[in-house]
Structures are given as structure tokens and as C-alpha cells.
């Protein structure tokens, strides 16, 4: 996965933070929960990217 995927994952996380904040401001529990879910999804995808990067680094070290 490339830089575009990393940017997309970070954008998803940041969008989730904004959605959660909007839910907090309006007392909308559904919006808060959606924001938290979006953040978790973005963070999970980012963690996967880090694992892929680390695996590539290990592979390159043994060349």
C-alpha cells in the first residue's frame, strides 16, 4: 500500500475526531459513536500499514 492509503487512513481518523466532537457539541450520542468507530477503523488500518512497512524493512535487511 502506498502513501495514498496512508493519507486516506489518517483522514478517516481525523474525520472521526471531528464527527465525535460534533456529536459532543450537539449531545448526539449516535454521532459520537460513529466518530469513535471511524477513529478506531483509521487507527487499525494505520497499524496494518506499520506492520507492512516493518515487514518490508526486515525483508530488505536480508537481501
N, C-alpha and C positions, 0 to 999 in steps of 0.2 A: 504494500500500500504506500501511496506517495504522500507528498506534502498536502495535496488537496484533501485527502481523507483526514489528515491530522487537523487541518483548519476546520473542516466540517464538524469533526467531533468536538473541538473546542467551542465552536459556535453553538452547537447543541447544548453544551453545558452552560454557556453564558446565557443563552435564551431561556434555559430552565431557571437560572437565578433570577432573571428579570420577571419571568412568569410567577415564580414563587413570591417575589417582592410585591407584584401587583395583587396577588391573592391576599397577602398580608395587609396591604393598604386598604383593600375593599372588604376584608373579612370573608373572603371566598375560599372555603376550605378545599373545594374541588380544584380550583386554580393553583392553590398552594401545593396540593398533592401532585398535580400534573407537572409543576415546576420541579419538584423534588425528583420525580421519576425521570424527567428529561436530564437532570443533572447526573443522576446515577447512570443512566444509559451512556451519556457522553463520557463519563469517567471510566466506565467499563471498557468502552471502545478505545479510549486513550491507553489504558493499561495493556490492552491487546497489542496496540502499536508498539509500546515499550518492549514487550516480550519479543515481538518480531524483530525489532531493532537489535536487541541484545543477542538473539539467536544469529542474526547476520554478522554481528561483531565476532562472535565465537567461531562461526564458520570461517570468516576471513582470517582469524588468528591461526588457523590450522592449514592455511594454503601454503 
